[in-house]
Amino acid sequence: MDYFIDHVQKKIHRKLYAGDRCGFLKTPVEQREFTASSSYVNSLRGEQRYSECPHCQSPPFLNT
């Protein structure tokens, strides 16, 4: 799985589902990172106290 890391807000996003509702557009580009390393993401969660973004854990559903 691919992840998008926001180092300002300390949020872990799932790259596939990340979007405007996640709020990372205010984060400077140099404070953003992409990774596919699950072990790196797990270390951010544990040691660095990063949290998963609640908005991009699953695909958004359209209201029709």
Secondary structure, 3 states (H helix, E strand, C coil): CCEEEECCCCEEEECCCCCHHHCHHHCCHHHEEEECCHHHHHHHHHCCCCEECCCCCCCCCCCC
